[in-house]
Amino acid sequence: MACMKEQKIIRRIWLFFCMGVLIVPLYLFSVQVDFCNLYGGMPSTALLENPQSALSSELYSADGVLLGKYFRDNRSPIDYEMLSPNIIQALIASEDCRFREHAGIDLRGLARAFFLSVLLRRNRGGGSTLTQQLAKNLFAIRKEVNYEGKCASIPSLRMLVHKTKEWILAVQLERTYTKEEILTMYLNTVTFGNNTYGIKVAVRTFFNKTAAELHVEEAALLVGLLRASTRYNPILHPDKAKYIRNVVLAQMVKHNFIKQAEYDLLCEMPIELHYQEENYEQGIAPYFRAVVRDFLLKWTVENGYDLYADGLRIYTTLDSRIQSHAETAVKEHMAQLQHKFDDHWKGANPWIYENGTEMEDYVETAIQKSDFYKQLVQKHRGDLGAVHAALHTAVPTTLFTWEGPIQVNLTPWEAFKHHRKMLQSGCMAMDPHTGHIKAWVGGINYKHFQYDHVKQGKRQAGSTFKPIVYTVALDNGYLPGDVVVDEPVTFSLPNGETWTGKNAWNYFSGKKLTLRYAMANSYNSITSYLVKALGPELIVNYAHNMGIKGALEAVPSIGLGCSDVSIYEMVSAYATFLNKGVWTEPFFITRIEDKYGNVLQTFIPQNREVMHEDTAALMTYMLQGSLDEGALRGVSPELRKDNEIAGKSGTTSNHSDGWFIGLSQNLCIGVWVGGEDRCIHFRDFANGSGSQTARPIWEKFMLKLYEDRALGYKKAPLVDRSSVSDKVKQIIQIADQEKRQADANSAVNSENYTHKQNKINKEMLDVNKIF
């Protein structure tokens, strides 16, 4: 009887065993094929062979520096060969000590986890291998794919199915990839917190180095972060971060990756970080990166890519070294100018009407146009009383100052007033021969002022527009030495009225002036004469051909810079003079590659001939006049010595806008300075002219470029004399001779005239009334 019972028990055991042998494979197979949609799908074989994680697109300068990234998840891939052995050893010791022995599933680890967690109810971690964790990450990465089936509605079954899928996928990964490839994929997909995805980004964020340079203690800290990136964050919780680092180091001792003596030394070391979180507001060239981003968003849509996920590599024309010098020049001068501006107003508000009285409703009108105000209206559902209360309630606020950001409790109303009192600036440098944009400074601080003053902002050009008028004149038969009388020029307007261009100093000398001298000293009368002789329509046509794309009014005052233009447009126009009359469109991207390095598109700028080569050469000679015999003779002697440079300043009505466009052999640089609105400015020309506000930035910038010998910018002739025609050489020679003779005659025979002329020049130099 007992024998029969034993046989019965044995048969049942064999039955359960056979059922298990049969059911488990059937269950695994049914999960893999998603039988009747019970379990949901799994990543395809193609995905396993080529895992699609969201990769940041990277922006590089012409000198190979990473300028920034565009990302949803800040992730950049890295190859196994670029990893320090320290990070590999720390990872294996801490997360999967039998990684090189198992085939995706560690049965010993599973048994241990089951015994401790289920039977003894001690939470000592799961038995997941690194391969299983990678499988889980791959499911998480493909958030747009629904991997849930009908069983997902039952919580216990849902968890079992998820774990089963991880096992299946882990085995497939082990069959498809080498151990090194699995480790690399794992480190490229995990998150370390602080919006850092992947080991490459994490190392740069926390230690500002490459993954190959990681020390043992640094690798242990990062591996510890994988357990709980917030709890062990070294920025927020340094003590906890040190604790988990030492736990990982202890594991490395246990598994013979480091010696006990090394552990004893390392565990006492403090955590040393060089933390710098990557975001759009920080780093070099933020305005430039924003402009490129807008272009790339359009390009990616048209070409079927995702800028924030496809890992594109974008190579630009910007030189990080030149950019750094431009940013420094702007910062140095604008900090000084702002202090001067504050002292000039002595606590009064700088927004004024033309008669000099304060615009009392300015802040209320301006703030209602801001995005912040519109967000408040939306937040309070149109309740203007609540909006008004929010504007006048003090809150913790970060204010921009040139001494650094300050934290204060301040109402949004007062914070808005503070920031509106700040003078703004824009600066762009371009290689005139290639069209390559080398530097782009769109404002004084991107975090607080994101409006771009290089291309987005447009203001009246003042006298920087005059060289376009003189270009038309030279291209139509006039010569630099031709003389015109400084006298009123009156235009009849369509409405029956008249308009007369006045000189900035409000009188006319009645003397004959050469075109070169007149342009150098910004005589509005001579410019008006040329506009009347040539016609406003022809000048507008030339301006458009030279790169001014915005609307221009064909009116008598066109030559005095009454139309709004951008720095981007003005630099492209002036660069034509150095490029032998050929306009080249400024551009900032040379090529775009995919994440594998395949070139998707190369970019070649547009160009066209807009003036005769001789005209371009003569215009550079004319622009040198501003520095040789004009009111810009105050340019730094160090910059002028053994060098040829040229340029033109500009100042608009009420001194609202200060401009300077400068030329050297290989660079055309444009600078603008002004208030956020036209009503914000200095009271007088002595302080607010382009010579005082914009030109110093150009000077500082140029001097820094010459001092940086690694860049290769040297003092040199403005144009290649060997390419200048004999006709142009003769014209310049005659003009110079006539100038010297006129100076001599003026000194000997025309004492009264000389006295009066010197008086005019002195007034222009002292007051800087140069348009």
Summary of the structure (lengths in Angstrom):
residues: 771
radius of gyration: 35.3
end to end distance: 119.5
largest distance: 147.5
contacts: 2530
relative contact order: 0.08
helix: 50%
strand: 13%
